Amino acid sequence: MNVSDVLLIERACERLIVDSATFNDRRQWAALAGLYTPGGVVVRPNGQRLEGREVLLERVVTPEAEERI
């Protein structure tokens, strides 16, 4: 892996972080869930595990979702 490859990977990671924060702030839940792989896992600050893109989307969209990502 050369320096250019490392810089491209770092930039892609930065973009993912910015997109995640932006979609969360704007409550664009489908776009936020779309950043994850179908089998992706999110662990909330309270320790709750959300496994899978569909589960993630379901939990952030429902009115009873007490906390967001």
SVG drawing of the C-alpha trace seen along z (x, -y; Angstrom):
<svg xmlns="http://www.w3.org/2000/svg" viewBox="-44 -19 48 28">
<polyline fill="none" stroke="black" stroke-width="0.4" points="0.0,0.0 1.5,-3.4 0.9,-6.8 -1.8,-7.7 -3.7,-4.6 -3.5,-5.5 -4.7,-9.0 -7.7,-7.8 -8.7,-5.4 -8.4,-8.1 -10.5,-10.5 -13.2,-7.8 -13.3,-7.3 -13.5,-11.0 -16.4,-11.3 -18.2,-8.5 -18.0,-10.2 -19.2,-13.5 -22.0,-11.9 -23.1,-9.9 -23.2,-13.1 -25.0,-15.1 -27.7,-12.5 -28.2,-12.1 -28.5,-15.8 -30.9,-16.2 -32.9,-13.1 -32.3,-11.5 -32.7,-8.1 -32.8,-6.1 -29.6,-7.8 -28.0,-7.1 -28.9,-3.4 -27.7,-3.3 -24.2,-4.0 -24.1,-0.6 -23.7,2.9 -26.8,5.1 -25.2,7.0 -23.6,3.9 -23.7,3.5 -24.2,0.3 -23.7,0.3 -25.5,-2.6 -24.0,-4.5 -26.3,-2.6 -24.8,0.7 -27.8,1.7 -26.7,3.6 -28.6,2.9 -27.7,5.6 -28.5,5.1 -29.4,2.1 -33.1,2.8 -33.1,3.0 -31.1,-0.2 -33.6,-2.0 -36.6,-0.6 -35.2,-1.7 -34.3,-5.2 -37.6,-5.9 -40.1,-4.6 -41.7,-7.3 -40.8,-5.3 -37.1,-5.3 -35.9,-7.0 -32.4,-7.7 -30.8,-8.2 -27.6,-6.9"/>
</svg>
